[in-house]
Amino acid sequence: MAKFSKVKSASVLGINAYVVDVECNLARGRVPRYVTVGLPEGAVKESKERVLTAIRNTGYKYPGNKIVVNLAPADIKKEGTAFDLPIAVGILAAAGYVDRDRLSDYVLLGELSLDGRCRKVKGVISIAISIKNSDIKGIILSQENAREAAVVEGLDVIPVNGLEEAVKFLNSEIDPNPVKVDQKKLFNQNALYKSNFAEVKGQENVKRSMEVAAAGAHNALMIGPPGSGKTMLARRIPTILPRLTLDEALETTKIHSVSGNLNSKRGIIATRPFRSPHHTISDAALIGGGRIPKPGEVSLSHNGVLFLDELPEFKKNVLEVMRQPLEDGDVTISRAKSTLSYPATFMLIAAMNPCPCGYATDPNNHCSCTPSQIQRYISKISGPLLDRIDIHIEVPAVDFKELSSKKPGEKSKYIRARVEKARQIQQKRFQNEKGLYANAHMDNRLIKKYCKIDDSGSKLLNTALEKLGLSARAYNKILKVSRTIADLAGETKIKNEHLSEAIQYRSLDRQLWIYD
C-alpha cells in the first residue's frame, strides 16, 4: 500500500514568490527508485543524493521503496536548493517519522548538507511576503535566513540548524522561540550612510548640480579629468536622495535577496542602493537574464543610483540595452516558456574624461589628443542614450587650496532636506498623473503644461540655442531641469535665473565646449 504526504514549500518567479506543494509518495517496488516530477531544473534534480544522504546521516532509516516527488504546480520550472528540506521532511512523513498534523501550517525552505545541516537560500523575504496573508502560520528555515524572514510581521519564523530539528519541531518534541525583530528599529539602524557630502572638498558648482539632479530624479553626466572627484561625488548621491519608505525598502530587499546579494545579518536594505559595474560588464549582467534569469545591475540599482564610470569605455551594445529600463522603469526578460519582469527605476549617474588622455580641460596638464580623437571619443556615446540624460556638468580639477582647506562642506542631511521638500512639491503636482513622481519623467505634454515660461524666458532660451550651439534635444531638458530648480527655490513660475542655471548644465551640447 502506498504511503503519501504533502509538505508546503515555495519558489520565486521574478522577484515574487508562489507556494509549491511538495507531494511525496512511497510505493512498493522490486527495485528502489527515486523520481522527481513537476519541471525540476538543475539543483532540484541533483537534490536526490543530498536528501537521501542527509536522511541517512541524521539517523533515520531510508525507505527502500519507489519514491515519487511531485512539485506542484507542475507547469512552472522549479530551480534552486530550497526544496531539499521539504522533500526530506516529505519522505520522512510518508515513511511515518513525522506527524502530519502540522505540515499544512508551515512553509519549509532550506538546502541540506550531506550531514543534515540546513543552509541559507535565496529569495526568503519574497516568500515571506507572499504567504503573509494566507492561511499558513509560519515558515521553517535556516538560522541564517531567519532574520530576513522575520522582517515580515505576522509570521512565526522557526529557525532550525538541520533536518533533525525540523522533524522534532513538527513532532512537537521541541518548541524553539520564533525569531522576532523590531521592524522599525531595524529599519532605522540600517538607514545610516557611511559617507557624506561634507567630505567633498570644493566643487560647489558640481555639488549644486547633483542636488538639482537628486531633486528632480534627473540622470546626470559628469565630465572632467582624472582625480577631479567624479566618483567621490557619485558615491554620495544616495545620501541626498529622499529616505527610502518601508515599501521601497522591502521591494529593494526582495531584488537583492533573489539575486543572492543580501547580507543575512542586515535583514532589510534601508539605504538607497549604489551600483558601480566595471566597463567590461556584459549586456546580460547589466540588464539581467542568463540561463536561469536573475536581476542585473539596473535592477539591483532599483530605488537608487547606477553609476557608470568611464562611460565611453562601455561596449555600445551594453549601453543600448539600458534604453528600455530608463524609459519604462522595468526590465522584461523573455524566454521560450516564460516572461519575467524586474523593476528598474534608478537614477543614472555617468562619468567620463573630456578626451582619451583625460586632460583636455585640465589647466595643469597638457592634452596630447587631436580634435578628431576627441570627437571619436565623445561620439562613442550614442544620441539616444544622451537623450535620456538631462544634466551634463563639467567637473574641474580641484586646486591645492581647496584640497587643504579644513572648512567642512555642507552635510548631506541639509541637502537632503531641500531635496525632499522639492520632491513633495512634485508629488503634489503629479498626484493625478499615474506612475509619475518627479520632473525628470515628464513627457512633452506635461512639459508644455508645467514648464511654461514668459517672453523674456523664451528669448533667453532662444539665445542659448543659437549662440551657444545647443542642440535641439537640449530644449526640453533645459525646461525640465529649470522646473526642478524653481521647485528647490519654492517658486511656482520658472524665472530667468532658473533657466540660466539649467542652461549651464548642458556642457556636452555646446559644440566648442572642449576648447573653451
C-alpha positions as CSV (number, residue, x, y, z in Angstrom):
1,M,0.0,0.0,0.0
2,A,1.3,3.4,-1.0
3,K,2.1,6.0,1.7
4,F,1.6,9.7,0.9
5,S,2.4,13.1,2.4
6,K,2.2,16.7,1.3
7,V,4.6,19.4,2.5
8,K,4.4,23.1,1.7
9,S,7.4,25.0,0.3
10,A,7.8,28.0,-2.1
11,S,9.7,29.3,-5.0
12,V,10.5,32.6,-6.6
13,L,9.4,33.7,-10.1
14,G,11.0,37.1,-10.9
15,I,11.0,38.8,-7.6
16,N,7.7,37.4,-6.4
17,A,7.0,34.0,-4.9
18,Y,4.4,31.3,-5.0
19,V,3.6,28.3,-2.8
20,V,4.7,24.9,-4.0
21,D,3.1,21.7,-2.8
22,V,5.8,19.0,-2.3
23,E,4.0,15.7,-2.7
24,C,5.8,12.5,-1.7
25,N,4.6,9.0,-2.5
26,L,6.2,5.8,-1.3
27,A,5.2,2.6,-3.1
28,R,6.5,-0.9,-3.1
29,G,8.7,-1.9,-6.0
30,R,11.2,-4.6,-6.8
31,V,13.9,-2.0,-7.4
32,P,14.2,1.1,-5.3
33,R,13.7,4.2,-7.4
34,Y,13.6,8.0,-6.8
35,V,11.8,10.2,-9.3
36,T,11.2,13.9,-9.2
37,V,8.5,15.4,-11.4
38,G,7.0,18.9,-11.8
39,L,9.6,20.5,-14.1
40,P,12.6,20.3,-11.8
41,E,15.7,22.0,-13.1
42,G,19.4,21.9,-12.2
43,A,19.9,21.9,-8.4
44,V,16.4,20.4,-7.9
45,K,17.3,17.3,-9.9
46,E,20.5,17.0,-8.0
47,S,18.7,17.1,-4.7
48,K,18.2,13.4,-4.7
49,E,21.7,12.5,-3.4
50,R,21.8,15.4,-0.9
51,V,18.4,14.5,0.5
52,L,18.9,10.7,0.8
53,T,22.4,11.1,2.3
54,A,21.1,13.7,4.8
55,I,18.3,11.4,5.8
56,R,20.7,8.5,6.5
57,N,23.3,10.7,8.3
58,T,20.7,12.2,10.5
59,G,19.9,8.7,11.8
60,Y,16.6,7.9,10.1
61,K,16.1,4.7,8.1
62,Y,15.9,5.4,4.4
63,P,12.8,3.7,3.0
64,G,13.8,1.2,0.3
65,N,10.7,1.9,-1.9
66,K,9.8,3.6,-5.1
67,I,9.8,7.3,-4.2
68,V,7.9,9.8,-6.4
69,V,8.2,13.5,-5.5
70,N,5.9,15.9,-7.3
71,L,6.4,19.7,-7.2
72,A,3.0,21.4,-7.9
73,P,2.1,23.4,-9.8
74,A,3.8,21.2,-12.3
75,D,3.7,23.6,-15.2
76,I,6.3,26.1,-13.8
77,K,10.0,25.3,-13.7
78,K,11.5,24.8,-10.2
79,E,15.1,25.9,-9.6
80,G,17.3,26.3,-6.6
81,T,18.2,24.3,-3.5
82,A,15.4,25.4,-1.2
83,F,13.4,22.2,-1.9
84,D,15.9,20.0,-0.1
85,L,14.4,20.4,3.4
86,P,10.7,20.0,2.4
87,I,11.5,16.9,0.2
88,A,13.4,15.3,3.0
89,V,10.6,16.0,5.5
90,G,8.0,14.8,3.0
91,I,9.8,11.5,2.5
92,L,10.1,11.0,6.3
93,A,6.4,12.0,6.8
94,A,5.3,9.4,4.2
95,A,7.5,6.8,6.0
96,G,5.8,7.6,9.3
97,Y,8.6,9.5,11.0
98,V,6.8,12.9,11.1
99,D,3.4,13.9,12.5
100,R,1.4,15.2,9.5
101,D,-1.0,17.4,11.6
102,R,1.3,20.4,11.5
103,L,2.6,20.1,7.9
104,S,0.0,22.4,6.4
105,D,0.8,25.2,8.9
106,Y,4.3,25.9,7.7
107,V,6.3,26.5,4.6
108,L,9.7,24.7,4.7
109,L,12.8,26.1,3.0
110,G,16.5,25.1,3.1
111,E,19.4,23.5,1.4
112,L,20.7,20.4,3.1
113,S,24.3,19.5,3.5
114,L,25.2,15.8,3.5
115,D,25.2,15.6,7.3
116,G,21.7,17.1,7.5
117,R,22.6,20.7,8.4
118,C,20.4,23.4,6.9
119,R,21.9,26.2,4.8
120,K,20.5,29.5,3.7
121,V,18.7,30.0,0.4
122,K,17.8,33.0,-1.8
123,G,14.5,34.9,-2.1
124,V,13.3,34.3,1.5
125,I,11.8,37.8,2.0
126,S,9.8,37.4,-1.2
127,I,8.4,34.1,0.0
128,A,7.6,35.5,3.5
129,I,5.7,38.5,1.9
130,S,3.8,36.1,-0.4
131,I,2.5,33.9,2.4
132,K,1.8,36.7,5.0
133,N,-1.9,37.0,4.2
134,S,-2.5,33.3,3.6
135,D,-3.7,30.5,5.9
136,I,-0.1,29.5,6.5
137,K,1.0,30.1,10.1
138,G,4.8,30.4,9.6
139,I,8.0,29.4,8.0
140,I,10.7,26.8,8.9
141,L,14.1,27.6,7.6
142,S,17.9,28.0,8.3
143,Q,19.1,30.1,11.2
144,E,21.0,32.3,8.6
145,N,17.7,33.2,6.8
146,A,15.7,33.8,10.0
147,R,16.4,37.5,10.4
148,E,15.5,38.2,6.8
149,A,12.1,36.4,7.1
150,A,11.3,38.0,10.4
151,V,11.3,41.4,8.8
152,V,7.8,40.5,7.5
153,E,5.5,40.8,10.5
154,G,2.7,38.4,11.3
155,L,4.6,35.1,10.6
156,D,6.1,32.6,13.0
157,V,9.7,32.3,11.8
158,I,11.1,29.0,13.1
159,P,14.9,28.7,12.8
160,V,16.4,25.2,12.6
161,N,20.0,24.0,12.4
162,G,19.2,20.9,10.4
163,L,16.7,18.2,9.3
164,E,16.6,16.6,12.8
165,E,15.5,19.9,14.4
166,A,12.8,20.4,11.8
167,V,11.4,16.9,12.4
168,K,11.4,17.3,16.2
169,F,9.6,20.7,15.9
170,L,6.9,19.2,13.6
171,N,6.6,16.3,16.1
172,S,6.2,18.8,19.0
173,E,9.3,17.4,20.7
174,I,11.0,20.8,20.8
175,D,9.5,24.3,20.9
176,P,12.0,26.9,19.7
177,N,11.1,30.6,20.1
178,P,10.1,32.2,16.8
179,V,12.6,34.8,15.7
180,K,11.2,38.3,16.1
181,V,12.7,41.7,15.0
182,D,11.7,45.2,15.7
183,Q,10.9,46.2,12.1
184,K,11.1,50.0,12.8
185,K,14.3,49.7,14.9
186,L,16.0,47.5,12.3
187,F,15.0,49.9,9.5
188,N,16.4,52.9,11.4
189,Q,19.6,51.1,12.2
190,N,20.2,50.2,8.6
191,A,19.2,53.6,7.3
192,L,22.6,55.2,8.1
193,Y,25.1,56.0,5.3
194,K,28.9,55.7,5.8
195,S,29.7,58.6,3.5
196,N,28.7,62.3,3.5
197,F,28.8,65.2,1.1
198,A,30.6,67.2,3.7
199,E,33.7,65.1,2.8
200,V,33.9,66.6,-0.7
201,K,36.3,69.5,-0.9
202,G,35.4,72.3,-3.3
203,Q,33.3,71.5,-6.4
204,E,30.5,73.7,-5.2
205,N,29.0,74.1,-8.7
206,V,29.1,70.4,-9.3
207,K,27.6,69.6,-5.8
208,R,24.8,72.1,-6.7
209,S,24.1,70.2,-10.0
210,M,23.9,66.9,-8.1
211,E,21.4,68.5,-5.7
212,V,19.3,69.5,-8.7
213,A,19.6,66.0,-10.2
214,A,18.5,64.4,-6.9
215,A,15.6,66.8,-6.5
216,G,14.1,66.1,-9.9
217,A,15.4,62.4,-10.3
218,H,17.4,63.6,-13.4
219,N,20.0,61.4,-15.0
220,A,23.4,63.2,-15.0
221,L,26.8,63.0,-16.7
222,M,30.0,64.4,-15.2
223,I,32.8,65.3,-17.5
224,G,36.2,66.0,-16.0
225,P,39.9,65.0,-15.8
226,P,41.1,62.1,-13.7
227,G,41.3,62.9,-10.0
228,S,38.7,65.7,-10.1
229,G,36.4,63.8,-7.7
230,K,33.7,62.4,-10.1
231,T,33.5,59.0,-8.4
232,M,33.6,60.5,-4.9
233,L,30.7,62.8,-5.8
234,A,28.7,60.0,-7.4
235,R,29.1,57.7,-4.3
236,R,27.5,60.3,-2.1
237,I,24.4,61.0,-4.2
238,P,22.3,58.3,-2.4
239,T,22.9,60.2,0.8
240,I,21.0,63.3,-0.5
241,L,18.1,61.3,-2.1
242,P,14.8,61.1,-0.2
243,R,14.8,58.4,2.5
244,L,13.5,55.1,1.5
245,T,9.9,54.3,2.5
246,L,9.3,50.9,4.1
247,D,7.5,49.7,0.9
248,E,10.5,50.8,-1.2
249,A,12.9,49.1,1.3
250,L,11.0,45.8,1.1
251,E,10.9,45.9,-2.7
252,T,14.6,46.7,-2.9
253,T,15.4,43.9,-0.4
254,K,13.4,41.4,-2.5
255,I,15.6,42.1,-5.5
256,H,18.8,41.7,-3.6
257,S,17.6,38.6,-1.8
258,V,16.6,36.9,-5.1
259,S,20.0,37.7,-6.6
260,G,21.8,36.3,-3.5
261,N,23.4,39.7,-2.6
262,L,21.6,40.3,0.7
263,N,23.6,40.4,3.9
264,S,21.7,38.0,6.2
265,K,22.7,40.0,9.2
266,R,21.1,43.2,8.0
267,G,17.7,41.6,7.2
268,I,16.5,44.6,5.2
269,I,18.1,47.2,2.9
270,A,17.1,50.7,4.2
271,T,19.6,52.8,2.2
272,R,19.4,53.7,-1.4
273,P,21.4,51.2,-3.5
274,F,24.6,52.4,-5.3
275,R,25.9,50.1,-8.0
276,S,29.0,50.7,-10.0
277,P,29.7,48.0,-12.6
278,H,33.0,47.8,-14.4
279,H,33.0,48.9,-18.0
280,T,33.8,45.3,-19.1
281,I,30.3,44.2,-18.0
282,S,28.2,42.2,-20.4
283,D,24.7,43.2,-21.5
284,A,23.2,40.3,-19.7
285,A,24.9,41.2,-16.4
286,L,23.8,44.8,-16.7
287,I,20.2,44.2,-17.8
288,G,19.6,40.8,-16.2
289,G,18.9,37.4,-17.7
290,G,21.0,34.3,-18.2
291,R,20.0,30.6,-18.5
292,I,18.5,30.9,-15.0
293,P,17.2,34.5,-15.2
294,K,18.3,36.8,-12.4
295,P,18.3,40.6,-11.8
296,G,21.1,42.6,-13.4
297,E,22.8,45.8,-12.2
298,V,19.9,48.0,-13.4
299,S,17.5,46.1,-11.2
300,L,20.0,46.0,-8.3
301,S,20.1,49.8,-8.6
302,H,16.2,50.0,-8.2
303,N,15.3,52.9,-6.0
304,G,18.9,54.1,-6.0
305,V,21.8,55.0,-8.3
306,L,23.5,53.2,-11.1
307,F,27.0,54.8,-11.7
308,L,28.8,54.1,-15.0
309,D,32.4,55.4,-14.7
310,E,34.4,55.8,-17.9
311,L,31.1,55.8,-19.9
312,P,32.7,55.8,-23.4
313,E,34.6,52.6,-22.5
314,F,31.4,50.6,-22.1
315,K,30.5,48.5,-25.2
316,K,27.9,50.1,-27.4
317,N,25.5,47.2,-27.2
318,V,25.7,47.3,-23.4
319,L,24.8,50.9,-23.3
320,E,22.0,50.5,-25.8
321,V,20.2,47.8,-23.7
322,M,19.7,50.4,-21.0
323,R,17.3,52.5,-23.1
324,Q,14.3,50.4,-22.3
325,P,14.6,50.4,-18.5
326,L,15.5,54.1,-18.5
327,E,12.3,54.7,-20.4
328,D,9.9,52.2,-18.7
329,G,11.3,51.8,-15.2
330,D,11.5,48.0,-15.5
331,V,13.2,45.2,-17.4
332,T,11.4,42.4,-19.3
333,I,13.2,39.2,-19.9
334,S,11.5,36.9,-22.4
335,R,12.2,33.2,-22.7
336,A,10.5,30.5,-24.8
337,K,8.2,29.3,-21.9
338,S,8.1,32.4,-19.7
339,T,8.5,36.1,-19.4
340,L,9.9,37.8,-16.3
341,S,9.8,41.4,-15.2
342,Y,12.2,43.1,-12.8
343,P,11.7,46.6,-11.5
344,A,14.5,49.1,-12.6
345,T,13.6,52.6,-11.5
346,F,17.0,54.2,-10.9
347,M,19.0,57.4,-11.4
348,L,21.7,57.1,-14.0
349,I,24.9,58.9,-13.0
350,A,27.7,58.6,-15.5
351,A,31.3,60.0,-15.6
352,M,33.8,60.4,-18.4
353,N,37.0,62.1,-19.3
354,P,36.8,65.1,-21.7
355,C,39.2,63.3,-24.1
356,P,41.1,60.0,-24.4
357,C,44.1,61.2,-22.3
358,G,41.8,62.9,-19.9
359,Y,43.4,66.3,-19.7
360,A,41.6,68.5,-22.3
361,T,40.0,70.7,-19.6
362,D,42.8,70.5,-17.0
363,P,44.9,73.7,-16.9
364,N,47.7,71.9,-15.0
365,N,48.3,69.1,-17.5
366,H,48.9,69.1,-21.3
367,C,46.4,67.3,-23.5
368,S,48.0,65.2,-26.3
369,C,44.8,64.4,-28.1
370,T,43.9,65.7,-31.6
371,P,40.4,67.2,-32.3
372,S,39.5,64.1,-34.3
373,Q,40.5,61.8,-31.5
374,I,38.4,63.8,-29.1
375,Q,35.4,63.7,-31.4
376,R,35.7,60.0,-31.9
377,Y,35.9,59.5,-28.1
378,I,32.8,61.6,-27.4
379,S,30.8,60.0,-30.3
380,K,31.1,56.6,-28.6
381,I,28.1,57.7,-26.5
382,S,25.0,57.4,-28.7
383,G,22.5,60.1,-29.2
384,P,19.5,58.1,-27.9
385,L,21.4,57.5,-24.6
386,L,22.3,61.2,-24.3
387,D,18.6,61.9,-24.9
388,R,17.9,60.3,-21.6
389,I,20.5,62.3,-19.7
390,D,19.2,65.7,-18.5
391,I,22.3,67.2,-16.9
392,H,25.8,67.4,-18.3
393,I,28.3,69.1,-15.9
394,E,31.9,69.9,-16.3
395,V,34.0,68.8,-13.2
396,P,37.2,70.9,-13.0
397,A,40.4,69.7,-11.3
398,V,40.5,70.7,-7.6
399,D,43.3,73.1,-6.7
400,F,45.6,72.6,-3.7
401,K,44.0,75.5,-1.7
402,E,40.6,73.7,-1.7
403,L,42.1,70.3,-1.0
404,S,44.0,71.6,2.0
405,S,41.1,73.6,3.4
406,K,39.9,72.5,6.8
407,K,36.5,74.1,6.3
408,P,33.9,71.3,6.2
409,G,31.4,71.2,3.3
410,E,27.6,71.1,3.7
411,K,26.4,67.9,5.3
412,S,24.2,65.5,3.3
413,K,21.3,65.8,5.7
414,Y,20.8,69.5,4.9
415,I,20.9,68.9,1.2
416,R,18.5,66.0,1.5
417,A,16.1,68.2,3.4
418,R,15.9,70.6,0.4
419,V,15.6,67.7,-2.0
420,E,12.8,66.1,0.0
421,K,10.9,69.4,0.0
422,A,11.2,69.8,-3.7
423,R,10.1,66.2,-4.2
424,Q,7.0,66.9,-2.1
425,I,6.1,69.8,-4.4
426,Q,6.5,67.4,-7.4
427,Q,4.4,64.7,-5.8
428,K,1.6,67.2,-5.3
429,R,1.9,68.4,-8.8
430,F,1.7,65.0,-10.4
431,Q,-0.8,63.4,-8.0
432,N,-3.3,62.9,-10.8
433,E,-0.6,61.5,-13.2
434,K,-0.3,57.8,-12.9
435,G,3.2,56.4,-12.1
436,L,4.8,59.9,-12.2
437,Y,6.5,61.4,-9.2
438,A,9.4,63.5,-10.4
439,N,10.1,66.2,-13.0
440,A,12.6,64.0,-14.9
441,H,9.7,61.7,-16.1
442,M,7.6,64.4,-17.7
443,D,6.8,63.9,-21.4
444,N,6.3,66.6,-24.0
445,R,2.6,67.1,-23.0
446,L,3.5,67.6,-19.3
447,I,6.4,69.8,-20.1
448,K,4.1,72.2,-22.0
449,K,1.6,72.1,-19.1
450,Y,4.0,72.6,-16.2
451,C,7.1,74.3,-17.7
452,K,5.6,77.5,-19.1
453,I,8.0,80.4,-19.5
454,D,7.3,84.1,-20.3
455,D,8.5,86.1,-23.3
456,S,11.8,87.1,-21.7
457,G,12.5,83.4,-20.8
458,S,11.7,82.4,-24.3
459,K,14.1,85.0,-25.6
460,L,16.8,83.8,-23.2
461,L,16.4,80.2,-24.2
462,N,16.4,81.0,-27.9
463,T,19.6,82.9,-27.5
464,A,21.2,79.9,-25.7
465,L,20.1,77.6,-28.5
466,E,21.5,79.9,-31.2
467,K,24.6,81.5,-29.7
468,L,25.9,78.6,-27.5
469,G,25.4,76.0,-30.2
470,L,23.0,73.9,-28.0
471,S,21.3,71.1,-29.9
472,A,17.5,70.8,-30.4
473,R,17.4,67.9,-27.9
474,A,18.6,70.3,-25.2
475,Y,15.4,72.4,-25.3
476,N,13.1,70.1,-23.3
477,K,15.9,69.1,-21.0
478,I,16.5,72.7,-20.0
479,L,12.8,73.2,-19.3
480,K,12.6,70.1,-17.1
481,V,15.8,71.0,-15.1
482,S,14.7,74.6,-14.7
483,R,11.4,73.4,-13.3
484,T,13.3,71.4,-10.7
485,I,15.5,74.5,-9.9
486,A,12.3,76.5,-9.4
487,D,10.9,73.8,-7.1
488,L,14.1,73.9,-5.0
489,A,13.6,77.7,-4.7
490,G,10.0,77.3,-3.8
491,E,8.9,79.2,-6.9
492,T,5.7,78.4,-8.8
493,K,6.9,80.1,-12.0
494,I,10.1,79.4,-13.9
495,K,12.2,82.6,-13.9
496,N,15.2,83.6,-16.0
497,E,17.7,82.8,-13.3
498,H,16.3,79.2,-13.2
499,L,16.7,78.9,-17.0
500,S,20.2,80.4,-16.8
501,E,21.3,77.8,-14.3
502,A,19.7,75.0,-16.3
503,I,21.5,76.1,-19.5
504,Q,24.8,75.7,-17.7
505,Y,24.1,72.1,-17.1
506,R,24.3,71.2,-20.9
507,S,28.0,71.1,-21.3
508,L,28.1,68.3,-23.8
509,D,25.7,70.1,-26.2
510,R,28.0,73.0,-26.7
511,Q,29.9,72.2,-29.9
512,L,33.1,74.0,-28.8
513,W,33.0,73.3,-25.0
514,I,36.1,71.2,-25.2
515,Y,38.2,74.0,-26.4
516,D,36.9,76.8,-24.2
